[in-house]
Amino acid sequence: MMSPVGTSIQRSSSRPLLDLSGAAIHGNFEEKDPTILLPNQSDDISYLSLDIGGSLIKLIYFSRHEEFLVNNKRNKSSPILGGRLHFIKFETNKINECLEFIRSKQLHIGDGDNAVIKVTGGGAYKFADLFKEKLGVSIEKEDEIDCLVTGANFSLKEIRHEAFTHREGHKEFVQIDHNELYPYLLVNIGSSVSMMKVDGDRKFQRVNGTNVGGGTYWGLGKLLTKCNSFDELLELSQRGDSRSIDMLVGDIYGGLDYSKIGLSAATIASSFGKVIAEDKDIEDYRAEDISLSLLHMISYNIGQISYLTALQLGIKRIFFGGYFIRGHAYTMDTISFAIQFWSKGGAEAMFLHHEGFLGALGAFMSNNKHGLDHLMVHQLVERFPMGAPYTGGKIHGPALGNLSEKASVSSMLNYFYTTHVHVISWMEKFVQKGTQITNPVPMASPRTTGLGGFEAPSSKGDILRYDESNLNVGVLHLVPSLEVFPLLSNPKSYEPNTIDLADPNELEYWFTVLSEHLPDLVDKAVASEGGTDDARRRGDAFSRAFSTHLARLMEEPAAYGKLGLANLLELREECLRDFNFFDAYRTIKQRENEASLAVLPDLLLELDSMNEETRLLTLIEGVLAANIFDWGSSACVDLYHKGTIIEIYRMSRKKMRRPWRVDDFDAFKERMGFRAHKRALLFVDNSGADVILGMLPLARELLRRGTQVVLVANSLPALNDVTAMELSKIVAEATKHCDILRGAAEAGGLLVDAMNNILEGSRQKLPSTPLMVVGNGCGSPCIDLRQVSSDLAAVAKDADLVILEGMGRALHTNYNARFKCDTLKLAMVKNQRLAEKLIKGNIYDCVCRYEPLR
């Protein structure tokens, strides 16, 4: 039927397998951290595109996973079968560093003597000869607007939560139905402004524009303020107060509103209008106020023209992009306010997460000869190993110092503001001693106080930081083995997260929980690598890196995209893997699995002595009791110091008293007595007692009743969660003591032959009901059912019962999810705040939530 262990375990990895053959030290052997060369390693780099603008170079390249070429059976003709899209930025005046990066990764190699690189932007013409001279490749120029629209279409259709709104300093991601995307208005604000009506793939027309754009802001700003850069001018605006320059309605009417036509006293009547009546020279005005007034004038007018254009064309969606915006929060707020003002709340400005790379994406998609249209059938998952992978580079400022030293949050944050690119990786910066990082540009709090717009937008945050955050995007993993879980009742409205991290109090609480758990996690990770000096250094580096993540996200929760608790926990696991800690709890899991397997036979005998009704209740009690073992919970960690795993399990079972906080057991029991389910998917949680003494006996009971059982486990390690590979071995061990499990495992393909230590004559007649193990395609304590492995999606189609077990899968995520089949959600709550928020209960309360198919 299928592979017993989810084959997506390697596909979900954030890097291809390394070829270590021929590895050799390069350089001085006396160096503490000499470079190691891997002469036979190939990341199979292919497909490169660039957008070379006047200020920034945006580069995209694709790295392919070789295992997809072997395993994928759906489309053997396509070379695009799985891999990653990397997004990198360079300053245009550092063009030679960009060329060196391309050379170092051999991105230009692959098409022989006729190698061609797709390039858009003005630099496609300006630097064509330089590419030929330095790299020996030709540039194939792509139309800038065509690339921009193509990139926007691709992003909006294929990348989840690509579009977002920005009001009062708050970024909110919007999911748009692909069937309702067109038409939309794409407003590109560069030196001037172009407005394109987009009706479909490669179907667009320029419908309007204005010569008052980013160039106007920079040109007038340079004349009036003597600023030396666009960035400096933007920075000035954040400290500005335009009341001394702009004429407001209140200035005309003695501080009163013009209520008859709906204008408040704070509405700008005339930009720079107050200057007319004052006998002052330009030196008498603050540069900060001039910059802010300019920003308001140009942003509001662009917003007004854009809305009127959309209104004329009957278009409801307006997307803004271009170098004028590029992540500047106050600019987005100003444009958003203009759209809201002129539409009277009927329209809303939207921005794009990958806006800075739209042109490069469009150029990349123009590689039709490589079959890149097949990208459209892939699941794209954005991951942030360090916020902006592969950026960093020419490094200035104070040394990071010894990794064993404690670092302040501010020094950790420094990393994220590095703006130059270099070929060393971000991981090396954290691990190598003496690495230097760039200090962030300090940004003062804005001084605007409800003035200087139509009514000036305010900010919820203390700092509106400009750092081109829309260019600070992660690696897009193209994974053809990930699909939407077919049993979701309504995939479009599905939201996995039950905790709203948009609430600052919730965000601070969960960040504190993760921070407090960090030292224990580092200890476990270092121990899993034998406690070596190298492991300790990597552990310290991981701690700093993840703390940096938390600090950045605390300042800007939407910096990496829409943030939920599931994303946050997955980010932690990705960060561990990026520092080569692939299974921090490996030793602990092995020990707990052995201890639990040792007492499993006695438990099964105890269960077999009960009648069916009593046994079912005992089994559910056992699942809830065993779910107490969770190394991700501080409450559980405290319990570990009070007894052995078996002692704690038995104590927990004895304390099971109904009714539980959420208690639908009687309804579930009634359904179980009606008829057997055809196939049950059991999403398991932790290793040790949780799966062996809790979920495995429940699976055995379902098998006994004639229900096919699929045990669904993580494809990659996360804390002490059991993986599909580990679970297959656990089942194999358990079959030595149980005929029901042995027969089911053989029927499901988990056992090729009977266990050698089982005498042939001792066998009973074995059932043919199969037991299978599947990887879920995930490496997190939580699960987002919009992206599960193709193996899981395949077996789910015939399932009529889903059991979600554990806090991560049944409470943190999916507690409110609805399915096209009977569903049972089981968990012991091990977090007081979650208990109060979700079930209005207390720590160690139990959840048995049964939701029958209606």
PyMOL commands that set and color helices and strands:
alter all, ss='L'
color gray80, all
select helices_A, chain A and resi 7-9+66-71+92-104+112-114+123-126+128-135+144-158+178-180+214-225+230-237+242-244+249-252+259-261+273-275+282-284+287-313+329-343+355-365+368-370+372-377+409-417+426-431+469-471+504-528+533-555+565-578+586-608+612-626+634-640+645-654+665-674+689-704+724-737+739-747+760-762+790-796+807-812+832-839
alter helices_A, ss='H'
color red, helices_A
select strands_A, chain A and resi 24-26+35-37+45-52+56-64+83-91+116-120+138-141+163-167+170-174+184-189+193-200+203-210+247-248+268-270+318-321+349-352+379-383+475-479+482-483+662-663+679-683+708-713+771-775+788-789+801-805+822-828+846-851
alter strands_A, ss='S'
color yellow, strands_A
deselect
rebuild
show_as cartoon
